[in-house]
Amino acid sequence: MHTDHRELQLAAVLLAVTCVLTFAPDAYLPMLVRSGMRIGAWALLLVSLWCLWRRWWWGMGSSNLAAVIILVHTQVPALAPTTHLEYGLRVAHFNVLQPNRQRSEVIDAIRATNAELVSVQEVDEAWAAALIDDLGRTYPFHHVVPRSDCYGIALFSRRPFQQVTTVEVQGTPFIEAVVPAGEQRVRLLVVHATSPTSLRHHQRRNAQLRELSMLLTDSPLPTVLVGDLNTVHWDEAFRALCVGSGSRPVVPPSARTWPAMGPFALIPLDHVLLSPGMGYSALALCDIPGSDHRGLVADIFPLTP
């Protein structure tokens, strides 16, 4: 049986590119390309169908093998939900997109979550004023750090803060708070890591994630981290954060949040991480009017000591 040399070239290129991207060191350019690897896996399956139509068996086999390599490499197990009948907290996360003018619609979407704690990101002065004015009665406890560089951040709560502070990590404000959860206390870290749009920003983001790993372990309280980490599950920086802190992701790799196109998105940038003293019973994604992100809503609870 004659094999078209173009088929062998295609098979070799597909496997070579897949292996290079999958196993390349954690450098800036490979990191950028790897963020879309799961989309690439589905594209490879389409290539496989095209090869089947052409009767290019080597091409079909290499496409399928490359897709399997990618899907295995990018499959990071998420924490399984458990039934919880005692007291818990509903936490919502909204990256609102700083230039977004649909503030009233976003605030309505926040209220619709019925969350007790709301993380809001990309908060400038205009967003801060709108949020405090419209959400102040529903969420009387809030900590807002507005900035004009898309890294302003806020936390709104129906429960009184037992402690709340701004933590500067590599020049970016994060929020650390402690709130009551029944007879226990829960620690919350609200985070917006630097977007790795350049080598310098990539290095800063990785430094932030390393510091977060230490922050997650410097308190005996059960802790939840929520925010836009600007990384995907299969990024080495994310894996190191989870391993170093012992935290477990709630959001699976299939829950894509950016860039949002209606109910769809391409990659999972927004995360909820729980310390070993925390569990959750439900997770949902929601639309954020006018934003390039989808929102997260999680029902979390401290485990019984």
C-alpha positions as CSV (number, residue, x, y, z in Angstrom):
1,M,0.0,0.0,0.0
2,H,1.4,3.3,-1.1
3,T,1.7,6.0,1.6
4,D,1.6,9.7,0.5
5,H,4.8,11.4,1.8
6,R,2.6,14.4,2.7
7,E,0.7,12.2,5.1
8,L,3.9,11.1,6.8
9,Q,5.1,14.7,7.0
10,L,1.8,15.7,8.6
11,A,2.0,12.9,11.1
12,A,5.5,13.7,12.1
13,V,4.8,17.5,12.5
14,L,1.7,16.9,14.6
15,L,3.5,14.6,17.0
16,A,6.6,16.7,17.2
17,V,4.8,20.0,17.8
18,T,2.5,18.3,20.4
19,C,5.5,16.8,22.3
20,V,7.5,20.1,22.2
21,L,4.6,22.1,23.6
22,T,3.6,19.5,26.2
23,F,7.1,18.9,27.6
24,A,8.9,22.2,27.0
25,P,10.3,24.0,30.0
26,D,8.1,26.5,31.8
27,A,9.2,29.5,29.7
28,Y,7.2,32.5,28.6
29,L,6.4,31.6,25.0
30,P,5.6,27.9,25.6
31,M,3.4,29.0,28.5
32,L,1.4,31.3,26.2
33,V,0.9,28.6,23.5
34,R,0.1,25.9,26.1
35,S,-2.8,28.0,27.5
36,G,-4.9,27.0,24.5
37,M,-3.8,23.4,24.3
38,R,-7.2,22.0,25.1
39,I,-8.7,23.9,22.2
40,G,-5.9,22.4,20.1
41,A,-6.9,18.9,21.1
42,W,-10.4,19.4,19.7
43,A,-8.8,20.9,16.5
44,L,-6.7,17.7,16.2
45,L,-9.8,15.6,16.3
46,L,-11.1,17.6,13.4
47,V,-7.8,16.9,11.6
48,S,-8.3,13.2,12.4
49,L,-11.7,13.3,10.7
50,W,-10.2,15.0,7.7
51,C,-7.5,12.3,7.5
52,L,-10.2,9.6,7.7
53,W,-11.9,11.2,4.7
54,R,-8.6,11.2,2.8
55,R,-7.8,7.7,4.0
56,W,-4.6,9.0,5.6
57,W,-4.3,6.3,8.3
58,W,-1.0,7.5,9.7
59,G,-2.3,11.1,9.8
60,M,-5.4,10.0,11.6
61,G,-3.5,7.9,14.1
62,S,-1.0,10.7,14.9
63,S,-3.8,13.3,15.2
64,N,-5.7,11.0,17.7
65,L,-2.5,10.3,19.6
66,A,-1.6,14.0,19.8
67,A,-5.1,14.8,21.1
68,V,-4.8,12.1,23.8
69,I,-1.4,13.4,24.9
70,I,-2.8,16.9,25.3
71,L,-6.0,15.9,27.1
72,V,-4.1,13.7,29.5
73,H,-1.5,16.5,30.2
74,T,-4.1,19.1,30.8
75,Q,-6.5,17.1,32.9
76,V,-5.9,18.3,36.5
77,P,-8.4,16.6,38.9
78,A,-10.6,19.1,40.8
79,L,-12.0,18.6,44.2
80,A,-15.3,16.6,44.3
81,P,-18.4,18.2,45.8
82,T,-19.9,16.8,48.9
83,T,-23.3,17.1,50.5
84,H,-23.3,19.6,53.3
85,L,-26.3,20.2,55.6
86,E,-24.7,22.5,58.1
87,Y,-23.7,26.1,57.8
88,G,-21.7,27.2,54.7
89,L,-21.0,30.3,52.7
90,R,-21.8,31.1,49.1
91,V,-18.9,32.9,47.4
92,A,-19.3,34.7,44.0
93,H,-16.4,36.0,41.9
94,F,-16.9,38.7,39.2
95,N,-14.2,40.1,37.0
96,V,-16.2,43.0,35.7
97,L,-13.8,44.4,33.0
98,Q,-12.8,47.9,34.0
99,P,-14.0,49.8,30.8
100,N,-17.4,48.0,31.1
101,R,-20.2,50.5,31.3
102,Q,-23.0,48.0,32.1
103,R,-22.6,48.5,35.8
104,S,-26.3,48.3,36.8
105,E,-26.7,45.0,34.8
106,V,-23.6,43.6,36.5
107,I,-24.8,44.6,39.9
108,D,-28.2,42.9,39.2
109,A,-26.2,39.8,38.2
110,I,-24.3,39.9,41.5
111,R,-27.5,40.2,43.5
112,A,-29.0,37.2,41.5
113,T,-26.3,34.9,42.8
114,N,-27.6,35.4,46.4
115,A,-24.0,35.1,47.5
116,E,-22.8,36.1,51.0
117,L,-19.3,37.0,49.8
118,V,-18.6,38.7,46.5
119,S,-15.1,39.2,45.0
120,V,-15.1,42.0,42.4
121,Q,-12.0,42.6,40.2
122,E,-10.9,45.4,37.8
123,V,-12.5,48.0,40.1
124,D,-11.7,51.6,39.3
125,E,-13.1,54.7,41.0
126,A,-16.3,54.7,38.9
127,W,-16.9,51.0,39.6
128,A,-16.1,51.5,43.3
129,A,-18.7,54.3,43.6
130,A,-21.4,52.3,41.7
131,L,-20.8,49.1,43.7
132,I,-20.8,50.8,47.1
133,D,-23.9,52.9,46.2
134,D,-25.9,50.0,44.8
135,L,-24.7,47.0,46.9
136,G,-24.1,48.9,50.1
137,R,-27.5,48.0,51.6
138,T,-27.3,44.3,50.6
139,Y,-23.7,44.0,51.5
140,P,-23.0,46.4,54.3
141,F,-19.5,45.2,54.9
142,H,-17.0,45.9,52.2
143,H,-13.3,46.5,51.5
144,V,-12.6,48.3,48.2
145,V,-9.2,49.1,46.7
146,P,-9.8,51.0,43.4
147,R,-7.1,51.4,40.8
148,S,-7.0,52.6,37.3
149,D,-4.7,49.9,35.9
150,C,-7.3,47.0,35.9
151,Y,-6.0,45.6,39.2
152,G,-8.4,47.4,41.5
153,I,-10.2,44.8,43.8
154,A,-13.1,44.7,46.2
155,L,-14.8,42.3,48.6
156,F,-18.4,42.7,49.6
157,S,-20.0,40.7,52.5
158,R,-23.2,40.2,54.2
159,R,-21.3,38.9,57.2
160,P,-19.2,41.2,59.4
161,F,-15.4,41.0,58.9
162,Q,-13.6,39.8,61.9
163,Q,-10.5,40.9,60.0
164,V,-9.9,42.5,56.6
165,T,-6.7,44.0,55.1
166,T,-5.0,44.7,51.8
167,V,-2.0,42.6,51.1
168,E,0.4,44.0,48.5
169,V,2.0,41.1,46.5
170,Q,4.6,42.2,43.9
171,G,2.9,45.6,43.7
172,T,-0.6,44.3,43.2
173,P,-3.3,44.5,45.9
174,F,-5.0,41.4,47.2
175,I,-7.5,41.2,50.0
176,E,-7.3,39.0,53.0
177,A,-10.4,38.7,55.2
178,V,-11.8,36.5,58.0
179,V,-15.5,35.9,58.3
180,P,-17.7,33.8,60.6
181,A,-19.1,30.5,59.3
182,G,-21.4,29.1,62.0
183,E,-19.2,28.5,65.1
184,Q,-16.1,28.5,63.0
185,R,-14.1,31.2,61.1
186,V,-13.1,31.1,57.4
187,R,-10.2,33.0,55.9
188,L,-10.7,34.4,52.4
189,L,-8.0,35.5,49.9
190,V,-9.2,37.6,47.0
191,V,-6.7,37.7,44.2
192,H,-6.1,39.1,40.7
193,A,-2.7,38.0,39.5
194,T,-0.8,39.9,36.8
195,S,-1.7,39.0,33.3
196,P,1.4,37.5,31.6
197,T,1.3,39.7,28.5
198,S,5.1,40.1,28.5
199,L,8.1,38.3,29.8
200,R,8.3,40.7,32.7
201,H,4.6,40.3,33.6
202,H,5.0,36.5,33.3
203,Q,7.8,36.6,35.8
204,R,5.8,38.8,38.1
205,R,2.7,36.6,37.9
206,N,4.8,33.5,38.8
207,A,6.4,35.4,41.7
208,Q,2.9,36.3,42.9
209,L,1.7,32.7,42.8
210,R,4.8,31.6,44.8
211,E,4.0,34.2,47.5
212,L,0.4,33.1,47.4
213,S,1.5,29.5,48.2
214,M,3.2,30.8,51.3
215,L,0.2,33.0,52.2
216,L,-2.1,30.0,52.0
217,T,-0.1,28.1,54.6
218,D,0.7,30.9,57.1
219,S,-2.6,30.6,59.0
220,P,-4.3,27.6,60.8
221,L,-7.7,28.8,59.6
222,P,-9.5,27.0,56.8
223,T,-8.9,29.1,53.7
224,V,-10.5,29.8,50.4
225,L,-8.7,31.6,47.6
226,V,-10.9,33.1,44.8
227,G,-9.9,35.2,41.9
228,D,-8.5,35.6,38.4
229,L,-5.1,33.9,38.6
230,N,-4.3,34.5,34.9
231,T,-3.1,30.9,34.6
232,V,-4.6,27.6,33.5
233,H,-4.6,24.4,35.5
234,W,-1.8,22.7,33.5
235,D,0.6,25.6,33.8
236,E,3.5,24.7,36.0
237,A,3.0,27.8,38.1
238,F,-0.5,26.7,39.0
239,R,0.6,23.1,39.7
240,A,3.3,24.5,42.0
241,L,0.8,26.7,43.8
242,C,-1.4,23.8,44.6
243,V,1.4,21.4,45.6
244,G,3.2,24.0,47.7
245,S,0.1,25.1,49.6
246,G,-1.8,21.8,49.7
247,S,-4.8,23.6,48.3
248,R,-7.2,21.9,45.8
249,P,-9.0,23.4,42.9
250,V,-12.8,23.5,42.8
251,V,-13.1,24.7,39.2
252,P,-12.3,21.9,36.7
253,P,-10.3,22.6,33.5
254,S,-13.5,22.2,31.5
255,A,-15.0,25.3,33.3
256,R,-13.7,27.9,30.9
257,T,-14.1,31.6,31.9
258,W,-12.1,33.7,29.4
259,P,-12.5,35.3,26.9
260,A,-16.3,35.1,27.4
261,M,-18.6,35.1,24.3
262,G,-22.1,34.8,25.8
263,P,-22.3,31.5,27.6
264,F,-19.0,30.3,26.1
265,A,-15.3,30.9,26.8
266,L,-12.0,29.4,25.7
267,I,-9.7,28.9,28.7
268,P,-10.1,28.6,32.5
269,L,-8.4,31.6,34.1
270,D,-10.6,32.1,37.2
271,H,-10.2,29.8,40.1
272,V,-11.4,28.8,43.5
273,L,-8.9,26.9,45.7
274,L,-9.7,25.4,49.1
275,S,-7.3,24.5,51.9
276,P,-7.5,21.0,53.4
277,G,-9.9,22.4,56.0
278,M,-12.5,23.4,53.4
279,G,-15.1,21.6,51.2
280,Y,-17.8,22.6,48.8
281,S,-21.2,21.4,47.8
282,A,-21.9,23.3,44.5
283,L,-20.2,25.2,41.7
284,A,-21.7,27.2,38.9
285,L,-20.6,29.6,36.2
286,C,-22.6,32.7,35.4
287,D,-22.7,35.5,32.8
288,I,-21.2,38.9,33.6
289,P,-22.9,41.5,31.3
290,G,-20.3,43.4,29.3
291,S,-17.3,41.6,30.7
292,D,-14.7,39.4,29.0
293,H,-14.9,36.9,31.9
294,R,-17.6,34.6,33.1
295,G,-18.3,34.6,36.8
296,L,-18.0,31.8,39.4
297,V,-20.4,30.9,42.3
298,A,-19.4,28.3,44.9
299,D,-21.0,27.0,48.0
300,I,-18.2,26.4,50.4
301,F,-18.0,25.3,54.1
302,P,-15.4,24.6,56.7
303,L,-15.0,20.9,57.5
304,T,-15.9,19.7,61.0
305,P,-12.7,19.6,63.1
